[in-house]
Amino acid sequence: MKRVTRVAIATVATLFSWVTLMNEDVMAGQFKTLNTASLGVNQQNSARSSPKNTASGAIEMEVYEWQSGSVDGNAYQCRITQNATGQPLNISLVGLDTSIIASCSAPASGTCNTTPAILVGGAKFQCVVATQCCFPVSSTANYTMAGRRLLTSSAVSGDTPLPSGVIDMLPDALGAGESTTTTEE
C-alpha cells in the first residue's frame, strides 16, 4: 500500500510541475471581435484601444476578427480613423490563409484605409494593428480602428493571383460617406 501511495504522490507532483510549466506568462496584445456581418453599404464598426508596449519598445500587436456578410461579393477594408499614439500605426487586412490582403500606415495624428477587397461571404477575416520595432507609445496613447463594408461596383480585375478568400480588389477611392458604430475597449 505504501508503494502505491508513493507512486500516486510522485505522479501528482509530476503532473503539477508539468501544468505549472505550461502556464507561463506569454506576452500578447488584445484580441477583439467586431460585429460586421450585418453592416450595410458604407457602414463600419469601430473600436477604440489604448495599446501597451512590449519589452522591445513596440506596441503589442492587436488583432480584430470580423465576419464578412453572408453573401459573396461584399467589399471590406480595415481603417485607422484616429491615431493618438505619437507613432506611425500599421494596419493589415489578413486573409483566410493568413496572407496580407492589403495594408497601410497611419502617420502620428493621421489616418489610413487599406485597399478595399471583395471577399467571400460568411468567412472570418482579421485586421491587425502594430507599430514598428523600437517605437514605444506613451501610457495615454490611444487609437480608433474600423472594419468597413463598401459598395461593390466598379471592381478592378487583373491577372494577379489573389489571396484565399479574396474575390477581387477595389480602387481605394470607393466608399465616400459612412456611418459608424464605435466600441470602447
N, C-alpha and C positions, 0 to 999 in steps of 0.2 A: 504494500500500500504506500509505503514511503517513497518507493521508486516512481510510482505513478504520479504522486504529488509533485516530486521534483521535476519530472518531465513536463507536467502541466504548467508549473511555475516558469520553467525555462521557456516554454512555448509562448506563454502570455508575455513574458518580458521581451522576447524576440519580436513578437508582433507589435508590441507597444513601441519599441525602438524604431521599427520599420515605419509605422504610421507617423511617429513624431518626425522622422526624417523627411517623409513625404509632404509634410505640412509646412515646409519652409516658406518664408515670405517671398513673394515674387513682385517685381516692380511692373506695374501695368497702368495704363491710362484708363479712361472710362469707356464703357460700352453702353450705348443707349439705343433705344428703338424709336424710330419716328413712324407715326401713323400716316402713311402717304397713299395707301391703296385706294382710297375713295376721293382723292383730290380731283377737282375739276381743272379744266384748262387754265393755265396761268395762276394756279394756286400753289402755295408752298406751305410746308410745315417746318418751323424753325426751332432751334434750341439754343439757349444761351449757356455758356460754360466758363468756369474760372479754372484754367489749366494749372497743373502742378509741374514743377521742374523735375527732371531726373538728375542723378548724380553727375552725369556728363554735361549738364548745362543746357539741355534742350527740353521742351515740354514732353510729357508722356503722350504718346500718340492716343488720340481719342477716336473711337470707331462709332459710327452711326449706321445702324442697319435699318433698311426700309424695304417694303414690298411694292413692286410695280402693280399697276391696276390689273384686273383680271383678264383683260383683252390684250393681245399682242398689238404693238404699234404705237404705244404712248411714248412720248419723248420726255426725258428727265434730265436734270442737271444738279450738281452739287454747287453750293454757293457759300462764300464768306460775305455776309451782309454788314458786318461791323467788326473791326479789329482794333481793340484797345489793349493789345499785348505789348506794344512797343517794339515788336519784332515782325518780320515778314511771316505770314502763315501760309502753309501749303495745304491744299485740299485735293483729294483724288477721288474719282468715281471708280469703284472697284467692281469688276465683273464676276460672273458666276464661277469662273476658273481662276480667280484672284488676279487676273490681269488688270492693269491700269487702263481703263477705257478713255478717260480724259482727266486732266489735272490743270490747276492754275495756282498762282501765288498772289496773295493779297499783301501789298506793302503795309508797313506800320500805318495805322489810321486809314487804311484803304479797304477795298472790296475786290472780289473777283468771282467769275462764273466759269465753271467748266463748260466745254463744248457740249451742247445737248446731244443725247444719244437716244435713238428709238430702241426700246427694249422689249424683250419677250414679256408676256403678261404672267402675273401670279408668281414671280420669282423674287427672291430677296437679294438686293444689291447693297453696297456699302459706300459711305463717304468717310474717308479717313483724313483727320486733321493733324498736322505736325509742324514744328519749326525745324530748322536745321541744327546740326551739332554746334554746341558752344554758344548758343544764343538764348540764355535764360530769360524768363519773364518775371516781372515783379509779383509780389503777393496779391496785388489788387488787379492783376491782368484779367481781362475777360474778352470774349468774342461771341458773335452770333453766327451760326451756320444755318443753312436751309437746304432741304431737298425740294425741288420744284418740278411740277409737271408742266409741259409746254404744248402748244399747238403742234400737230404733227405734219402739217402740209409743208411743201417746199423741201422735201428731203433731198439731200445730196447723195448721189450714188457714185461708186467708183469700183475699181478692181482691187482695192486694198482689202486684205483679209481683216475681218472684224473679230473682236474677242467673243468668247462664248456668251450667249445671251443678248448680244447686240444685233439688231436688225439693220440699222443704218445710223448715220450721224447727220445732224442738222447744223446749218450755219448758226453761229453764236448770236447773231442779231435778232433771232426769232424770240418772241415772248415778251414784248414790252407790255407793261401793265400787269399787275399781280395782286393777289390777296394773300395774306399771311396769317398763319396760326403759330403762336410762339409758345414754347415750353420752357419754363425757367428751371434750370438744374443747378 
